[in-house]
Amino acid sequence: MNKPLRIGILGGGQLGRMLLQSAANYNVETFVLESGKNPPASSLCHHFIEGDINNYESVYNFGKKVDVLTIDIEHVNLDALFKLEEEGIKIFPRPRTLKIIKDKGLQKEFYKKHHIPTPHFHLINQRKELQKHLSFFPVAQKLRSGGYDGKGVEILRAEKDIQNAFDAPSIIESLVDIQKEISVIVAKNETGKETVYPPVEMVFDNRYHLVDYLVSPADIDESLALKAQEIALDVMNAFDSPGIFAVEMFIDSNNNILVNETAPRTHNSGHQSIEGNYCSQYDMQMRVLQGLPLGDTSITKPSLMLNLIGEPNYAGPVKYEGLEEAMLLKDVYIHIYGKHETRPGKKMGHVTIVGKKKTELLEKAKTIKQLIRVIS
């Protein structure tokens, strides 16, 4: 029997957890590095190492234990990854790609260099520089690093809003008259074989600036769907790295498609693929890591993914109300992430609903939102 491939995951959150659920189907040995005693992925891997994914020594020593290394979040120590790659450890996505993506300024300049359509932008280092760009308002200001799940974004509509702006290196980009927000997940293996998932449509929770629910496939014309897939493949090929990527895009009021940002990993906008596509994004990532043929991205049935997030005014040990009632519903799949503490807006799980019609999916999602509450 062949020796199991040793796969390391930097980060032990829900993405790592769901990747490990797919890993159980393969002859692999899994390692996770994350801080804290019991992160979501720790109970499903073969070897859990408690450590800081932003610390050079922790990441370097962890990487020396494995054959191939991947991430469940891009905020990791890059110097260690470059050194590991130099010493022959396979890292997907490659460190040079992570370096670009984890800095939103570099990411935007990358799109401009490679003629990827994206909103117009400027780079600034301090809040006071915004006074030079008043003619560019209204804008979305985004921190160049550290932002995640809606954090690190501020909408500035007029000069009076500057007082609320970040006083840190950031980008300001023109506000788009958004018709829809979509995401396309793409994957490439080490030999250059690539594949693309059908676009999904995302609807956001304005309280926390994160996805409330998504619908697959996106309710857009076929020509727009094909164009979005083409742009997503262009983005991945410009990065020139094996891996799985989620390319988030805006469709504006004139049906122009603009790239918002790219995640160099599995993504919230692909959770529905576990039940809604022949090959889930997690199984696809496992195939990429092992050098196996890429899977079938076709949709099995239309689906809706609903995020389960912490209710307002609750923080502490988590409790879930209404799970048993929701489990009685047909074609409903509940995923709990194994997080022990909740807080307002924290992603604690998701529900996928499959069905034949979008109206049916939306109606069932409404019922589930009324049933399930994440409290403490």
N, C-alpha and C positions, 0 to 999 in steps of 0.2 A: 504494500500500500504506500502511495506517495506520502511524503512528509507534508503535513498541513502547512499551507501558506500562512505566515504570521502577518496579520493585518492590524495596524495601529490606528486608533481614532483619537485625534486631539479634540477634546470636548466631550462631555458626558450628558448632554441634554436630550431633549425628545428626538432630535434628528439622529443622534447616535443610537438611541434606544431602538428606533424603528429600523435603522440599518442593521443592528444586531439581530433583530427578529428575522430579517432576510438572510443574514449570515448563517443562521441555524440550519439552513438548507444545503450548506456547502461544507466541504472538508477544509475548514480553515480554523486557525487559532486566533482569538481576538483579544486585543489589548486596548484599554481605555485610560487616558490621562485626564484628570479633572480634579479641581479643588473640592473640598467638602467630603464628608464621610459617605453619603448615600445619594449621589446624583442619579437621575433617572436611568442612565445606561449602566450603572455599576453592577446591578444584579443580573445582567444578561450576558456579560462578557466572561471570557475565561480568566482574564487577569485585569484587575482594577488597580491602578497606581494613583494614589492621591498626590497631586502636585499642580503647580501653576503653569498653565499653557502659555503664559506670557514670559516665563522665566527661561533664560537661555539654557542653563544646566539641566533643568527639569525636562525640557523638550528634547535636548540633544541626547541625554541618557535614555529617555524613553524611545527615541527613534532608533537607537542602536539595538533595541530588542526585537525589531520587526523587519519584515521584508519589504512591505509597502505601507505608506503612511497617507492618511487622509484626514479631513476635518469635519466637524459639525458646526463650526463657527470660524469666520475668517480672522478674528482678532487673536492671533497667535504670534509667537516669537519667530520672526522671519530669519534673523541671523542664524539661529540654530537649524532652520530648514535648509538654508543655502549650504551650510556646512555638511549636513547629512546628505544632501543631493550630491555634493562634491565627492563624498565618500561612497557613493553607489547605492544609497537607499532610494527607492522609487517613491516619489511624492506626487500625488494627484489630488488637486491641481498643482502645477509646478509653482515653486516659490516666486518666480518672476511674475506670474499671473496674479498671485495673491498680493504681491507688493502693489500692483496697480489697483486692484479692486478694493483693497482695504482703505485706500485714500481716495475719497470721492473726487478730489481735485484732479489727481492723476487719471482717474477713471474717465472723467469728462474730457480731459485733453486727449486721451486715448481714442474716444469716440470721434472727436474732431479730426484727429490725424488720419483715422481709417475711414472717414466719410460715412460714419454711422449716424443716422438722423437722431438728434437729441435736442432738447430745448436750449436756446441761447443762454450763455452763462458768463460770469466773471468770477475770478478768484480774488478773495480779500484775506487780509491777515488780522485786521482789527475792526472793531465796530465803527470807529470814526471814519473809516474809508467809505462807508455807505453813503456819506454825504456827497461823494463824487458821482454816485450812480443813481441819483434821485430820478433822472429821466428814464431809467430802466424799470422803475417800480410800476406795478406791484410785482414782488418776487417771492420765491421760496428760498430761504436761507438754510443751508445744510452744513453741519459740521463736517470737516474733511475726514475726521476719524472719530470712532467711538459711538456713532449713532447706530441704533438698532431698534427694530420694532416700533417705528414711529418716533423714537427719542432722537434728539439732535436736529429737529426740523422746526423752523419758525416761519410763519407767513407774515410778510411785511408789505402792507398795502399802501402806506403813505409815510411821510417823514416822521409823523408822531409815533410810529411803531418802532422806530430805531431804538428807543429806550428798552424795548423787549428783545433786541437782537443779541446774538451771541458775540462776545468780545474774544474771538478766537479764530484761527485759520478756518475758512469756510468757503463755500461757493454760494453765489446767488444766481438763480436761474429764473427766466421769465415764467410767469404763471401761464399754464396752458388752459385753454377753454376745453376741458376734458369732457368727451362724450362717453368714453368707457376706459377702464383700466384693465389690461390683460397681462397674462404671463405665458411665456413659452419656455418649456424645459427642453434642453438639448443635451446630447451626450456624445463623447468621442472616446474611442479606446486608443491604446498605444500604437496600433498599426495605422491609425488615421480613419478607421471606419466611423461613421457618424449616423446619428438618428435624431428625430425631432418629434416631440409630442404635439397633439393638437392644442391650440390656444385655449386657455381658460379665462373666464371673466371674473374679476374680483370686485367685490363691493365692500367698502371700508366703514369701520366704526369711527365716527368723527370724534368720539370722546378720547380715544386712545391712539388714533391714527394707525390702526392696524386692520388686517382683513377681518371683517365680520363673517362673510361667507363668500364662497366662489361657486361658479357654475361651470360644468364641463359637458359639452364643448361650449366655447364662448358664442353668444348669440350675435354673430357678425356674418357679413357676406363671405362667401367662399373665397372671393378674390382677396379680401382683406386678411382672411385667415392664412392664405398661402403667402401673402406678402409678409405677414408677421413671422411666419416660420422661416422665410428666406432671410429676414433681418437677424433673427436669433442665430441662425447658422453662420451668418457673416460675422456676428459678434464672437462666437466661439472660435471660428477659424482665425480671426484676427488675434485672439489670445494665444492660439497655437499651443494648446495644452490638452492632454487627456483629462477627462473628468466629466462631471455633470454640472450644468449651469442653468440657472433660472434667470431668464431675461424679462424684466418687468417693463411694460410699455404703456404709453398713453395713446389713445385714439382721439384726435381733436375733432372739433365740430366740422372740419372740412375733410374728415376721413384720412388725415395724415397720421402716420404712425411714427412716434418718437420714443426712443429708448430712455427710460427713466434711470434704471440702474440694473446691475447684474450681480447675482449671488453665485459664488463659485462652488456650489454644493447643492445637496437636496434642499428643498424649500417648502415653506408653508403652502405655496400655490401648487404643490404636487401631491399633497397628502391623499387626495381623492383617488390617485392612481392605484392605491392598494386594492381597492374594490372596483374602480371604474375603468381600469386599463388592463390589457393582457399582461404587460410587464410593468410593475410599479417602479417609481423612481428609485426606490431603495434596492430592489433586485437589479435594476440597471447599474447602479453604482457598484454593487458587488461584482457584476460582470466586468465592468471597466477595471476594477482593482485586480481582478484575476486574469485579465487578458482573454476573457471568454467572448463568444459572439454576442452582439447586442440583441436585446429583446424586442418584441413586437409592441409598439407604442399605441396601437389602435385602441379605440374606446370600446369597451364591452357593452356598456349601457350609459346613457346620460346620468350624471351624478351631481350632487351638491355637497360641498364640504363646509361645515359650520364649526367655527372655533368656539371652544369652551373656555371662557376667561373669567378671572376672579371678579366677583360682584363688587360694586362700589361699597365702601364703608366696612369691608371685611378684610382683615389681615391676621394671619396666624395659621395654626394647624388646619389643614383643609378638610372640608366636609362637602359631599355631593348630595344635593337633593334631587329627587325625581329620576334617578338612573333606572330603577327597576321598572317604572312606568314607561320610560322611553324604550327599554329593551323589548317591550311587548309589541312595538310597532314593526311592521313588515319592512324589509329591505333597509333597515337602519343598522349601522355598524358604529359602535362606540369605542373610542380609543382614549384611555386615561394614561397620562404620561408618568405617573409615579412620583410626582413632586409632593413633598410633604407640607410645604407652606404655601399659602395663597396670599395674594394682595390684589388690589383693584387693577384690572387690565392685564394681569399675568396670564399667559397661555398655560392652561392646565390640562387640556385635552382637545379632541375634536370628534365630530360626528360626521360620518359620510352616509348619504342617502342615495340610493340608486333607484331609477324609475324610467318611465318612457317619455314623460312630458315635463317641461320646465315648470308649468303651473302646479303640477303634482308635487314636484320637489320643493317648491317654495312654500306650498301649503303645509307640507310635513315639517319643514324647517321652522315655520312659525309655531307649530305645535310643540316642537322640541325645545325651542327657546323659552316657552312658557313652563315647560316641565322641569328642565334641568337648571339648577342654580349652584354656582360654586361659591361656597361661603366658608366661614371658620367657626 
